[in-house]
Amino acid sequence: MKKLLFLGILFISVLQASGQQFNKYGNPLITNYTPEVYGGNEQVWCIAQDDRGVMYFGTNDNGILEYDGKTWRSIPMPENKSVRSLCKGADGVIYVGSTGELGYLQPTANGKLQYYSLIKNIPDSIQSSLSYIYKTYWYEGKTYFCSLSNIFIFDGNTIKPISLGKQSEYANFFTLKANDKFYVNSYLQGLRTFTSDSTLEVIPGGQAFIHKNVFSIVAIDSSKIFIFTDNGFYTYSNGKVESVDTPTLLAKRMATESAIPYSATKLNDGNIALGVVQSDFFGVVTLAPDLKTINLVNKQTGMHAGQVSEVFQNGDAPLWATLYDGGIAKVELNSAIGRFGQECGLSEIIVDIVRFNNTIYLATFNGVYYLAYDSNGVPKFIPVDGINGNVWALTIFSPPNAPKMLLAGSYTDGVFEIKGSKAISISNPLNANLELSKQIQHSCFALYPSKSIPGRLYIGLNSGVAYIDWANGEWKHTDNLFRDSINFEIRSIVEDSKGNLWLATGYSGVYMVNKSFTKLSKFGKESIKGLENLQYIILFPVNDSLYILTSNGIYHFNYENNLFEPGGLVGSAFSKRFGIYKATKFSNGYAFLCYDSNNKNWIERVVKDSAGNWVTDNRDLKRLPNKWADAIYADPDGTLWIGMSKELYVYNPHLKRSFNAPFRAVIREVVSKDSLLFGGAFYTQGDSSVRKLSLEQQPYQMPRLGYHYNAMVFTFAAPYFEREEDIVYSHYLEGSDETTWSQWDKRTDATYTNLREGKYTFHVKAKNIYGDESIEATYSFEIRPPWYRTILAFILYFILAVCLVWGIVKWNTRRLIAEKERLEQIVRERTAEVVAQKEEIEQQKEKIAAQNEEITSSIQYASRIQTALLTPTDQINRIFPENFILYLPRDIVSGDFYYITQAGKLKVSVVADCTGHGVPGGFMSMLGISFLTQIIGTKTDLKANEVLNELRNLVITALHQTGEIGGSKDGMDIAIYIIDEETQTLQFAGANNPLILIRNNELTHIKGDKMPIGIHLRGELSFTNNVIQIQKGDVIYTFSDGYVDQFGGEDGRKFMIKHFKELLLEIHHKPMSEQRQILDETLKNWHGNTPRIDDVVVMGVRIV
C-alpha cells in the first residue's frame, strides 16, 4: 500500500496562508475520560447514543461502556471481544459490530441491558472466516453489519449475508454511508454502491478511488460529499470527482506523518469534524464548509491522547471522540465558551486583561503574558521579558505626539512599558524624586491616563495616588496627591467630565480631588445610599456619567445632590441587587462580574433588545465553571476575555445556539432489599425478535411486589453532557405522603421506606446548568398488602368470624338453656323466700310506722308545749302595742325562743338562740323560759346584765357544767332589753347577740358580750348592762343568728349582718306587720331551694 500522505493534503484546507491561527476563541472545552474514570481498557473504537441520550462506547477488551452523565457501566461481550462499531437504528436499538461477532443490546425482563448475539444466524462457513465488523449502519429499515468481505443485513428476525467479492479481486476496505446511499470502497476497483437488486457496481467516477483507501465520507449537501482517503481529499458530486489540491506551508511535516482521517462527521452547525489517527498532532480537526480550519483539538490543546478512532455528535450537543490510545474525550464545539489553560503556558492567577495592537495581554501574579501562535498555529501565552512579580494593572497610554504605549503596574517592581515581548521600567528612578519613585516601584495597584491633562499618568499606590508626566519623549515630573490624607490602597482611578479626579480605595470608600487639586472630598456610607460594605468599590465612567460598582450593585453620582444613588446604567435589566466588582463595555452592551451574599459568582451580560431596552443575555456564559473571576475584558464585537484563577476563558458572541433541544431524566436503577427490580431500560416487544428500548414504562413492566419489598431506592441521571456534574434533580413519589416535588439537589438517588400497600409512581426531573428542565421520567409499581391484609385473608377472617359467632351463639344458646333451667329453680326457691321476707318486711314496716307516728306525735306534743310556753300574742301586743315577731323553727320543735313580760313598770323582752335545734334545742328553750320566769318573777328592781348573770348560773348548775373535756357545753345566746317608760330608758345586755336601734333613719348597732349563757372561759365576768335613752318612734330589733347566717343568693353565700342592717334601715319606717312580711319573703327568696340551716327569730318593737 502506498505511503499515507493524508495530512499534507488535509492541511491544504487547514492552512490557506502563512500564519493561520487555530482556536482564536480559546481551545474548545474538553473533558477527558481516562480508563481510571470509566474503569476499562484505554483503547476505545466507536460511539453511539440511544433515544434516551445515554452514550455507548465500544472498547477493545472491556465490552461496551454505557455512560448516563453520572455513572459508567460495562456491558460484557462474549469472550471479551473487541467492539469495533456501534449504530443506533431508527427502531431505537443499539447494534454492535465486534471481532467475529455481531448483535445488539436489549433489556432483560427487569430492564438491564445486555448483549444479544446474532452470530448463530450466520452460516458456519461464513462464521469461520468472519473477522472485524468495522462498520455498522441503519439503512432502509435494516441493519448492515459490514466486514471487509461481507455485509450482513438484519431485518429484525433473519440475517442475509452479501459477499463483497474475493479480497484478491477487490481488496475491499471500509463500507461507508452518506446521503442515504451505501458505498463500498475497493482498493482495486474504486468506489462501489448497491443497485436495486442488492448487487454492487462502481459509481460513476468511482474509478478515481482505485488504489486509495477511503476512510470516511461526509455529505456537504444532498448532492455533494467530501471523501477522505489516505491519498488525498476529494469532493464528489453527480459523478464528478475533484481533488482538493491547495499548497500549504505545513505540507512537508504532514507528509512525513502516517496520518489517517479515520472518521468524519458533519456537525450540527454545518462544519465538519475529522478524527485523525497515527498522528499525535492532529487529533480532532474542525473545518468550516469553505474548508478553513476553525479548531484543532489535540494533546497541545488539552486532549488526553491524540489517536481519534471515531467522532460523533448528536444534534446541538458536544462532540465525542474515542481515542484508541487513551480513552474518551468530550469536546464542546457547540459551546460559545473557549479556554486557555496550563497547556497554553498559563500558570499564574490572572488579574487584568487588555488588547493592544491586536494582541491580548494578561497581567498575572508572575508578570505579563501575551497571546501568540506557534509555527503550527497553536495558541500559546508567552511571558514578557523584564517584568515579574504581581502585576495588578494594564492600561493603554496615548502620549501627545507619540505612538500609543502599553503600560503595566507591578506591586513589587513599579511601572513598565511593554514593547512587544519586552518590559522596560519607567519608574526606576524618576528625576531626583527618589522617595516617590520608590513608592511607585513597590506599591502600584492601578494606572489611569489622564483625559484632561495630556501626557499624565495617575498611579494608585497603597497609600494615596501619585502621577508622572510624559513630555518631549520622556517621563519627567513626578508628584503625589494627598498622601497623608488617604491611607488606603487605591484600586481604581478615573476622571469625570468636569475634570475631577476620583479615587476608589480597597476599604474606605471613594475620594474626589477637585480639578485644581486643592480639595479632597470623601464619600463613605453616608454618601452612598443603602451601601453598608465599602470593600473594593470600583469606579466605572460611561460617557459623561460616573458609576461605581459595589457590593450592592451599581450606583451613579448625582452632581446636584452630591450623592451616589442606586441604578441608572442598565435600567431595569437587574431585577434585584447584588454585588458587582468588575465591568467591561463593548459596542452594544456591558458585562459584569457579579456575586451574592453566599459568595456565589457569575457573569451578567447586558445588551439592548430591538426595542432599545436593556436585557440580560448571559445564557451561554452559564457554561463557565464555578470559579471566581478576577478579570474581564471585552472586544468591541462583544468577545469576552475572562480570567478565572490560572485560566483564561473566552466568550464567542458569534456562535449562536438555540438551547431548544429537549433532554430526559432517566431512572437508572430501582433496588429493594438488595434485589434489582429495574435495571434502567424500558422496552417494547414488536413483531421482530428484538426487544426494543422504550422511553416509557409499559404496563407489563409494572411490577407487583410482595409487602416485604416496601423499601425502595431509586437511582437516576440525566444524559445532558455540559457540566453534567452540576445537574440538579427533583422528585416525588405519587401515592405516598409526598405530594410536592423535592428541592432541587445534586443527589442522584432517593430512598423510601415503610411504604404501605398500594400503587405508586416515582417521578423525577432534572435541570441543567442553563436552567432548562428535562422531560420527566416515571416508574410505576404496586406493593401488594401483607398476607394478613389481602382480600383472601379478609374473606378468611369473615368466614372465621362467622364460624366464631355461630359457635359462640351455639354455645351461648346451650349455656342460656342450662342457665334458664338453673334460674327457674332458683326463682322457685327464691320466690318462697321472698314471700316469707315480704311478710316479715310488712310486719316491720307496720311496726316502724307505728313507732314513727308515736315519735312524731311526741314531737308535735313537745311543739305544743313549747308554743304554750312562748309569750302569748295578746300579752305581747299589750306590752308592746307596735311589734312583730318572725319565728321560724327549722324543725317541728325550735331551739330559738322569745320571752316578753312586764314586771311592774318595767317591760322585758328576750330573744334567745339555744344550742342545737329540733328536740334538743326545744328542751333548752323550755329550760331557758322556765329559768327566766323564775328570775324575773322574783325581782322588783331588774338589771338586764344581772338577769343574764343569774340565768348563766342556773344553766351551768342545771346542766352540771364543769368545763372539763367531754363535759356538757350546751347553752344559749340571748339578747335582753328592759324598758322603763317613766324614765324613757332602756337597759340592754347580750350574750353574743346584739341589739339594733334605728332613730331618725340612723342605725345604732349595740353588740352583746362575746360569751354565751353556759360554761365559758370568761364565765366569772359579769355581762355588760347598756343603758340607752329612748324616744318615741325608736325601732328596736333583736334576733338570733339564723337569719344572717342563712346561705343563698346567686353565689351561695351567707346573708350577713351588713346586708341585714341595710334591709332593716330600708324597712324600719313601715308598719310592723309589713316589716315581718318583707323579712319573711326576703329570707325565702334568698335561700330559694337551699334548705334553711337554723331556726330563725327576729323581733321588732317601735316605741310609742
Secondary structure, 3 states (H helix, E strand, C coil): CCCCCHHHHHHHHHCCCCCCCCCCCCEECEEEECHHHHCCCCCEEEEEECCCCCEEEEECCCCEEEECCCCEEEECCHHHCCEEEEEECCCCCEEEEEECEEEEEEECCCCCEEEEECHHHCCHHHHCCCCECCEEEEECCEEEEECCCEEEEECCCCEEEEECCCHHHHCEEEEEEECCEEEEEECCCEEEEECCCCCEEECCCHHHHCCCCEEEEEECCCCEEEEEECCEEEEEECCEEEECCCCCCCHHHHHHCCCEEEEEEECCCCCEEEEEECCCCCCEEEECCCCCEEEEECHHHCCCCCCEEEEECCCCCCEEEEECCCEEEEECCCCCEEEECHHHCCCCCEEEEEEECCEEEEEECCEEEEEEECCCCCEEEEECECCCCCEEEEEEECCCCCCCEEEEEECCCEEEEEECCEEEECCCCCCCCHHHHHHHHHCCCEEEECCCCCCEEEEECCCCEEEEEEECCEEEEEEEECCCCCCCCEEEEEECCCCCEEEEECCCCEEEECCCCCCEEEECHHHECCCCCCCCCEEEEECCEEEEEECCEEEEEECCCCEEEECCCCCCCCCCCCEEEEEEEECCEEEEEEECCCCCEEEEEEEECCCCCEEECCCHHHHCCCCCEEEEEECCCCCEEEEECCEEEEECCCCCCCCCCCCECEEEEEEECCEEEECCCEEEECCCCCEEEECCCCHHHCCEECHHHCCEEEEEECCCCCCHHHCEEEEEEECCCCCCCCCCECCCEEEECCCCCEEEEEEEEEECCCCCECECEEEEEEECCCHHHCHHHHHHHHHHHHHHHHHHHHHHHHHHHHHHHHHHHHHHHHHHHHHHHHHHHHHHHHHHHHHHHHHHHHHHHHHHHHHHHCCCHHHHHHHCCCEEEEEECCCCCCCEEEEEEEECCEEEEEEEEECCCHHHHHHHHHHHHHHHHHHHHCCCCCCHHHHHHHHHHHHHHHCCCCCCCCCCCCCEEEEEEEEECCCCEEEEEEEECCEEEEECCEEEEECCECCCECCCCCCCCCCCCEEEECCCCCEEEEECCCCCCCEECCCCEECCHHHHHHHHHHHCCCCHHHHHHHHHHHHHHHHCCCCCCCCEEEEEEECC
